[in-house]
Every structure is written in C-alpha cells, then in structure tokens.
C-alpha cells in the first residue's frame, strides 16, 4: 500500500496528476477540486493516496489532505460505490459537509454529486451513519466525557467527535479539538470544520 506520493508536479492528464519522484512519473487519479488546488508545474506536491487493486489493473487515487483519502476509503466501503462515485462526492462536498450529510441523513446533499442518485445517497448515509454511530463509547468516568455531553450543543459535539474519529484522529486529539472549538449555537458541521482547522494547525 502506498500511503502518499511526494515529488515534483509535472502536469495533469485526463483527471490525473503526473508526479515525478526521483525520475519515475506516477499517474495519480484526482478530482477536479484537487486539480484546482495543485501547485504550479515544477513545484513539490504531496498527495495522500489510495491504491485501488482490480482484476484489470492497479490505480492510485490522490488527495491533498488525509481527511479526504480517509473519507474516500470509507465511501468505497459502501456497497455499489466505486472510486469514480467517491471522487465525485469529494469533488462536490468538503469532508465536513460529507460527514454532516451522513450524520444528518441528508441524501439531498450527497446527491448533489454527479452520478449520485437519491437511492445511492440514502444507502451511503445509512451504511456510513451506522459505522459512525458504532464508534467505541467514551469512558463514562472521564471528566472530558462529561464536558462533551454537557451544554446546549451536547448532541452536536458528540456527532462531531464521532466524525473526527472516523476520519482517523485519535480520541484524545478529537476530544481536545471539539472542546476547544464548540460553542453554544454551533451546528455539527461548524464544529467539524473548525475542529479540522484546529487539528491542521497543531
């Protein structure tokens, strides 16, 4: 498994980026959203990757953030969802918006992505919401757990915490980020977005 590719960005070609790593050009499939955020040609780039292995070949799919590749992996775990659909979703919605749509069972938001019909969106929300909600429960005696469940945004904080855990962050850093960003009146999406921003700067 290749976790990431770090090298010199050469060019884009048919929704893929060519990255030169010590003289070897890697073809990495990317979304239009990722393509729009790539550096100028000749500059260094780091793409977090997922290696898709099929009977007819092997392909690399690249993203600029770890949250995106983790969500991509989560999305393709849904029955009937392949790399093309998962990439379309991540090209249309941010990681925070995807997690919020799953938590809120918002099929309309997910179906904004090209090629994602309402039934497909409902299946994504159903299967992934169950995975999010079955995260390991926090220790009941921990003081930080009481903080998560306290106040008028308790439900939103818990949902945001679940989302961060699914995105691969540790329980400790997820708790810290949520507690330091969540304020009264905030939606789950706002908490997720601000927590991700905080995690990126620490």
Rosetta silent file (secondary structure, phi, psi, omega in degrees, C-alpha in Angstrom):
SEQUENCE: XXXXXXXXXXXXXXXXXXXXXXXXXXXXXXXXXXXXXXXXXXXXXXXXXXXXXXXXXXXXXXXXXXXXXXXXXXXXXXXXXXXXXXXXXXXXXXXXXXXXXXXXXXXXXXXXXXXXXXXXXXXXXXXXXXXXXXXXXXXXXXXXXXXXXXXXXXXXXXXXXXXXXXXXXXXXXXXXXXXXXXXXXXXXXXXXXXXXXXXXXX
SCORE:     score description
SCORE:     0.000 S_00000001
   1 L     0.000  132.866  177.696    0.000    0.000    0.000 S_00000001
   2 L  -100.186  115.499 -176.223    1.291    3.458   -0.932 S_00000001
   3 L   -76.927  -36.908  177.471    0.276    5.987    1.738 S_00000001
   4 E  -160.321  161.027  175.761    1.367    9.082   -0.162 S_00000001
   5 E  -118.814  126.883  178.432    3.352   10.354   -3.126 S_00000001
   6 E  -127.781  118.602 -178.156    5.737   13.280   -2.652 S_00000001
   7 E  -171.064 -156.422 -177.952    7.565   14.699   -5.627 S_00000001
   8 E   -96.727  126.054  178.086    7.536   17.291   -8.382 S_00000001
   9 E   -73.553  123.750 -177.462    4.224   18.062  -10.036 S_00000001
  10 E   -98.720  -53.426 -178.500    4.643   17.732  -13.793 S_00000001
  11 E  -171.740  167.717  172.214    1.183   18.060  -15.352 S_00000001
  12 E  -103.183  147.884 -177.635   -2.441   16.961  -15.288 S_00000001
  13 L  -150.675  109.915  178.284   -3.690   14.445  -17.827 S_00000001
  14 L    50.697   59.392  178.815   -7.293   13.230  -18.122 S_00000001
  15 L    58.906   36.376  175.475   -8.233   13.881  -14.477 S_00000001
  16 E  -142.558  153.296  176.791   -4.900   12.595  -13.234 S_00000001
  17 E  -109.620  139.618  174.716   -1.726   14.224  -11.984 S_00000001
  18 E  -101.967  119.735 -178.294    1.741   13.125  -13.029 S_00000001
  19 E  -116.626  123.117 -179.545    4.172   13.379  -10.122 S_00000001
  20 E   -87.637  117.129  177.019    7.887   12.868  -10.693 S_00000001
  21 E  -118.112  100.881  179.783    9.522   11.004   -7.807 S_00000001
  22 L    52.915   45.920  174.847   13.266   10.615   -8.415 S_00000001
  23 L    88.673   -2.587  177.500   12.811   10.214  -12.154 S_00000001
  24 E  -109.589  126.538 -178.555    9.742    7.992  -12.042 S_00000001
  25 E   -92.838  113.464  178.965    6.433    9.546  -13.137 S_00000001
  26 E   -93.622  131.575  176.837    3.467    8.366  -11.091 S_00000001
  27 E   -94.055  114.525 -176.062   -0.011    8.733  -12.571 S_00000001
  28 E  -119.224  119.739  179.694   -2.377    9.629   -9.734 S_00000001
  29 E   -70.214  134.051 -177.562   -6.108    9.979  -10.358 S_00000001
  30 L  -137.591  163.442  176.412   -7.525   13.164   -8.860 S_00000001
  31 L   -89.835  162.264  175.599  -10.808   15.083   -8.762 S_00000001
  32 H   -57.215  -34.503  179.214  -11.298   18.486  -10.438 S_00000001
  33 H   -64.418  -41.275  177.605  -11.387   20.006   -6.943 S_00000001
  34 H   -68.261  -41.293 -179.883   -7.965   18.557   -6.150 S_00000001
  35 H   -58.478  -37.513 -178.068   -6.630   19.612   -9.548 S_00000001
  36 L   -70.744  -15.260 -178.741   -7.633   23.217   -8.860 S_00000001
  37 L  -107.124    4.491  179.060   -5.556   23.221   -5.663 S_00000001
  38 L   -71.021  153.435  178.123   -2.370   21.718   -7.071 S_00000001
  39 L   -72.454  177.493  178.050    0.804   23.851   -7.104 S_00000001
  40 L   -69.994  156.641  179.361    2.348   25.226  -10.260 S_00000001
  41 L   -57.531  135.317  179.832    4.209   22.881  -12.570 S_00000001
  42 L    94.800   -8.906  178.923    7.706   22.149  -11.298 S_00000001
  43 L   -96.167  160.734 -178.982    6.826   22.656   -7.643 S_00000001
  44 E   -75.559  143.277  178.352    6.748   19.984   -4.959 S_00000001
  45 E  -139.605  148.914  175.428    3.452   18.323   -4.136 S_00000001
  46 E  -125.859  120.985  179.638    2.353   15.694   -1.639 S_00000001
  47 E  -116.871  123.328  173.545   -0.709   13.587   -2.411 S_00000001
  48 E   -76.128  135.138 -168.296   -2.185   11.166    0.099 S_00000001
  49 E  -125.911  157.220  170.866   -3.140    8.101   -1.874 S_00000001
  50 E  -125.293  127.785  178.867   -5.368    5.055   -2.021 S_00000001
  51 E   -93.892  116.297 -179.815   -4.252    2.123   -4.162 S_00000001
  52 E   -98.539  116.757 -177.259   -7.189    0.505   -5.921 S_00000001
  53 E  -107.913  120.961  178.032   -6.449   -3.058   -7.000 S_00000001
  54 E  -129.192  171.836 -178.932   -8.767   -4.716   -9.523 S_00000001
  55 L   -61.833  -33.165 -175.732   -8.540   -7.677  -11.860 S_00000001
  56 L   -95.121    7.897  176.609   -7.844   -5.411  -14.819 S_00000001
  57 E   151.445  179.069 -179.611   -5.166   -3.276  -13.166 S_00000001
  58 E  -121.724  135.854  179.396   -3.941   -1.103  -10.306 S_00000001
  59 E  -134.943  150.244  177.157   -4.662    2.603   -9.940 S_00000001
  60 E  -107.861  134.620  176.740   -3.659    5.332   -7.476 S_00000001
  61 E  -117.341  126.903 -171.933   -6.147    7.939   -6.282 S_00000001
  62 E  -116.740  149.066 -179.680   -4.694   11.069   -4.722 S_00000001
  63 E  -142.237  153.913 -177.181   -5.903   13.775   -2.345 S_00000001
  64 L   -83.250  -15.575  179.271   -4.292   16.790   -0.747 S_00000001
  65 L  -128.868  155.168  177.887   -5.492   16.002    2.792 S_00000001
  66 H   -67.924  -32.627  179.147   -5.643   12.882    4.930 S_00000001
  67 H   -60.019  -40.479 -178.163   -9.311   13.561    5.703 S_00000001
  68 H   -65.410  -44.199 -178.537  -10.172   13.265    2.011 S_00000001
  69 H   -70.461  -32.583  176.429   -8.405    9.944    1.496 S_00000001
  70 H   -67.252  -40.689  177.713   -9.926    8.545    4.694 S_00000001
  71 H   -67.852  -38.340  176.945  -13.385    9.578    3.556 S_00000001
  72 H   -57.741  -46.897  179.032  -12.685    8.149    0.098 S_00000001
  73 H   -62.034  -39.298  179.235  -11.824    4.807    1.715 S_00000001
  74 H   -66.445  -43.150 -177.532  -14.959    4.997    3.825 S_00000001
  75 H   -64.649  -42.060 -177.499  -17.164    5.816    0.831 S_00000001
  76 L   -75.349   -6.108  174.505  -15.926    2.952   -1.337 S_00000001
  77 L   -78.191  -13.389  177.880  -16.681    0.559    1.537 S_00000001
  78 L   -76.422  136.028 -178.657  -20.380    1.169    0.791 S_00000001
  79 L   -58.657  129.206  178.334  -21.909   -1.493   -1.444 S_00000001
  80 L    85.656   -0.598 -179.858  -22.106   -0.309   -5.039 S_00000001
  81 L  -104.747  118.194  178.940  -19.848    2.723   -4.521 S_00000001
  82 L  -105.931 -179.250 -179.033  -16.653    2.739   -6.554 S_00000001
  83 H   -56.490  -36.264 -177.965  -13.741    5.171   -6.845 S_00000001
  84 H   -64.216  -45.667  179.836  -15.494    7.256   -9.523 S_00000001
  85 H   -68.639  -42.849  179.779  -18.547    7.997   -7.357 S_00000001
  86 H   -60.685  -41.702  178.445  -16.458    8.527   -4.210 S_00000001
  87 H   -65.084  -38.642  179.129  -14.242   11.003   -6.061 S_00000001
  88 H   -62.765  -39.866  179.454  -17.305   12.830   -7.386 S_00000001
  89 H   -64.657  -44.626 -178.335  -18.659   13.251   -3.857 S_00000001
  90 H   -73.671  -16.495  175.134  -15.353   14.611   -2.556 S_00000001
  91 H   -82.008  -20.060 -176.493  -15.143   16.943   -5.545 S_00000001
  92 H   -99.518  -37.211 -175.721  -18.552   18.387   -4.647 S_00000001
  93 L  -121.629  148.825  175.033  -18.532   18.456   -0.845 S_00000001
  94 L   -76.185  162.804  176.556  -15.875   19.195    1.766 S_00000001
  95 H   -53.647  -41.179  179.236  -15.032   16.497    4.351 S_00000001
  96 H   -63.250  -40.564 -179.472  -17.069   18.407    6.955 S_00000001
  97 H   -68.647  -37.663  178.130  -20.066   18.606    4.614 S_00000001
  98 H   -64.400  -47.686 -179.290  -19.871   14.889    3.781 S_00000001
  99 H   -63.484  -39.209  179.220  -19.743   13.900    7.446 S_00000001
 100 H   -65.245  -41.854  179.746  -22.586   16.274    8.283 S_00000001
 101 H   -63.078  -38.728  179.000  -24.720   14.859    5.454 S_00000001
 102 H   -67.325  -47.938 -178.098  -24.095   11.323    6.715 S_00000001
 103 H   -62.778  -40.303 -176.835  -24.851   12.191   10.341 S_00000001
 104 L   -87.320    0.857 -177.791  -27.982   14.153    9.409 S_00000001
 105 L    56.670   42.974 -176.842  -29.149   11.534    6.874 S_00000001
 106 L   -94.080   83.492 -179.608  -29.152   14.308    4.272 S_00000001
 107 H   -65.298  -30.336 -179.420  -29.469   12.393    0.999 S_00000001
 108 H   -61.972  -39.850 -179.643  -30.191   15.621   -0.867 S_00000001
 109 H   -67.117  -44.814 -179.268  -26.731   16.993   -0.038 S_00000001
 110 H   -66.627  -33.102 -177.683  -24.957   13.799   -1.102 S_00000001
 111 L   -76.282   -0.505  174.272  -26.973   13.564   -4.317 S_00000001
 112 L   -69.855  -22.250 -179.383  -25.532   16.911   -5.450 S_00000001
 113 L   -72.416  139.471  178.966  -22.500   14.973   -6.613 S_00000001
 114 L   -57.633  133.283  177.413  -22.573   13.903  -10.297 S_00000001
 115 L    84.072    1.665  179.779  -23.689   10.296  -10.699 S_00000001
 116 L  -108.334  104.736  177.486  -25.147   10.028   -7.204 S_00000001
 117 L   -81.354  173.646 -177.037  -28.904    9.431   -7.285 S_00000001
 118 H   -62.625  -41.617 -179.495  -31.188    9.711   -4.302 S_00000001
 119 H   -64.958  -39.903  177.537  -31.248    5.959   -3.615 S_00000001
 120 H   -64.183  -43.251  179.275  -27.461    5.790   -3.749 S_00000001
 121 H   -62.527  -40.073  178.971  -27.203    8.790   -1.429 S_00000001
 122 H   -65.437  -37.931  179.113  -29.629    7.181    1.024 S_00000001
 123 H   -66.830  -40.524  177.874  -27.589    3.969    1.003 S_00000001
 124 H   -60.895  -48.652 -178.574  -24.387    5.906    1.699 S_00000001
 125 H   -61.887  -42.070 -177.806  -25.986    7.777    4.601 S_00000001
 126 H   -65.624  -52.054 -175.255  -27.484    4.612    6.057 S_00000001
 127 H   -68.094  -40.389 -176.712  -24.396    2.409    5.880 S_00000001
 128 H   -80.575  -29.867  176.234  -21.883    5.034    6.990 S_00000001
 129 H   -62.814  -39.035  177.667  -24.052    6.522    9.725 S_00000001
 130 H   -63.049  -38.848  179.130  -24.193    3.084   11.302 S_00000001
 131 H   -67.594  -39.696  179.707  -20.392    2.876   11.165 S_00000001
 132 H   -66.125  -44.189 -175.479  -20.029    6.312   12.733 S_00000001
 133 H   -72.678  -14.137 -179.665  -22.538    5.607   15.490 S_00000001
 134 L   -97.790   16.886  175.220  -20.869    2.328   16.452 S_00000001
 135 L   -61.420  151.878  179.117  -17.627    4.031   17.435 S_00000001
 136 L   -53.648  128.808 -179.124  -16.215    2.963   20.785 S_00000001
 137 L   -69.693  146.755  179.516  -18.108    4.743   23.563 S_00000001
 138 L   -70.103  156.712  177.971  -16.107    7.145   25.771 S_00000001
 139 L   -65.333  126.114 -173.613  -15.199    6.140   29.303 S_00000001
 140 L   -63.649  -25.955 -176.147  -18.123    7.126   31.493 S_00000001
 141 L   -89.458   -6.345 -175.220  -15.927    8.291   34.341 S_00000001
 142 L   -74.750  136.120 -178.498  -13.710   10.598   32.347 S_00000001
 143 H   -63.500  -36.017 -178.813  -14.130   14.298   33.063 S_00000001
 144 H   -65.540  -30.746  177.840  -13.643   15.162   29.422 S_00000001
 145 H   -64.689  -39.455  178.137  -16.592   12.936   28.521 S_00000001
 146 H   -62.490  -36.925  178.965  -18.816   14.957   30.825 S_00000001
 147 H   -66.152  -38.980  179.546  -17.689   18.107   29.035 S_00000001
 148 H   -62.149  -41.070 -175.019  -18.601   16.611   25.669 S_00000001
 149 H   -90.579    1.933 -178.364  -22.100   15.742   26.810 S_00000001
 150 L   -94.359  154.042  173.152  -22.723   18.967   28.731 S_00000001
 151 L    88.966 -179.849 -173.357  -24.452   22.118   27.491 S_00000001
 152 L   -78.026  -11.749 -179.681  -26.850   23.000   24.744 S_00000001
 153 L  -111.432   27.776 -177.136  -24.623   21.620   21.952 S_00000001
 154 H   -57.380  -48.195 -178.157  -24.087   18.188   23.525 S_00000001
 155 H   -63.915  -42.564  179.849  -25.551   16.270   20.595 S_00000001
 156 H   -64.125  -40.265  178.605  -23.659   18.346   18.041 S_00000001
 157 H   -64.748  -42.357  179.675  -20.385   17.848   19.935 S_00000001
 158 H   -64.302  -43.155  179.027  -20.907   14.090   20.133 S_00000001
 159 H   -64.159  -40.155  178.609  -21.683   13.875   16.407 S_00000001
 160 H   -65.226  -40.378  177.589  -18.626   15.994   15.595 S_00000001
 161 H   -61.117  -45.729  178.038  -16.485   13.777   17.820 S_00000001
 162 H   -57.778  -42.529 -178.811  -17.769   10.659   16.043 S_00000001
 163 H   -63.619  -43.044 -179.862  -16.935   12.235   12.690 S_00000001
 164 H   -65.304  -37.457  178.339  -13.348   13.072   13.714 S_00000001
 165 H   -63.901  -41.895  178.939  -12.809    9.533   14.993 S_00000001
 166 H   -65.406  -32.128  179.455  -13.999    8.111   11.671 S_00000001
 167 L   -75.866   -1.613  173.084  -11.606   10.464    9.870 S_00000001
 168 L   102.646    1.146  179.188   -8.751    8.768   11.705 S_00000001
 169 L   -79.305  151.353 -179.894   -7.932   11.177   14.526 S_00000001
 170 L   -70.391  160.435  179.540   -7.194    9.772   17.960 S_00000001
 171 H   -61.214  -40.650 -177.176   -9.792   10.015   20.721 S_00000001
 172 H   -64.264  -48.565 -177.924   -7.576   12.374   22.735 S_00000001
 173 H   -71.786  -29.500  176.745   -6.925   14.884   19.950 S_00000001
 174 H   -67.941  -46.486  176.576  -10.554   14.700   18.797 S_00000001
 175 H   -55.208  -49.716 -176.351  -11.858   15.459   22.293 S_00000001
 176 H   -59.901  -44.803 -177.735   -9.440   18.372   22.634 S_00000001
 177 H   -65.181  -43.172 -179.176  -10.352   19.886   19.273 S_00000001
 178 H   -65.929  -45.332 -177.930  -14.112   19.619   19.861 S_00000001
 179 H   -64.165  -32.620 -176.958  -13.957   21.022   23.380 S_00000001
 180 H   -85.170  -12.514 -177.620  -11.834   23.976   22.272 S_00000001
 181 H  -113.717  -30.066 -174.977  -13.994   24.897   19.279 S_00000001
 182 L   -69.156  129.446  176.954  -17.616   24.046   20.150 S_00000001
 183 L  -132.943  160.096 -178.667  -19.716   26.993   21.309 S_00000001
 184 L   -55.722  134.114  177.849  -23.397   27.466   22.015 S_00000001
 185 L    91.139   -7.277 -179.427  -25.483   27.678   18.869 S_00000001
 186 L   -76.712  145.800  174.107  -22.958   25.922   16.624 S_00000001
 187 L   -86.092  166.587  177.609  -24.088   23.224   14.208 S_00000001
 188 H   -59.167  -42.917 -178.835  -22.326   19.888   13.897 S_00000001
 189 H   -61.442  -41.414  178.804  -20.851   20.939   10.557 S_00000001
 190 H   -62.298  -42.749  179.873  -19.410   24.126   12.056 S_00000001
 191 H   -64.334  -43.082  178.835  -17.812   22.176   14.892 S_00000001
 192 H   -61.396  -47.948 -176.908  -16.336   19.624   12.486 S_00000001
 193 H   -61.674  -45.560 -179.517  -14.992   22.322   10.177 S_00000001
 194 H   -70.509  -34.154  177.775  -13.403   24.355   12.986 S_00000001
 195 H   -66.326  -41.236  177.469  -12.045   21.238   14.676 S_00000001
 196 H   -62.728  -41.036  178.661  -10.379   20.137   11.436 S_00000001
 197 H   -61.785  -42.431  179.698   -8.876   23.593   11.049 S_00000001
 198 H   -65.591  -42.060  179.759   -7.534   23.432   14.605 S_00000001
 199 H   -63.761  -31.437 -179.690   -6.121   19.946   14.089 S_00000001
 200 H   -74.106  -22.923 -176.073   -4.304   21.150   10.983 S_00000001
 201 H  -100.037   -0.011 -178.932   -2.610   23.983   12.891 S_00000001
 202 L  -104.324    0.000    0.000   -1.432   21.940   15.894 S_00000001
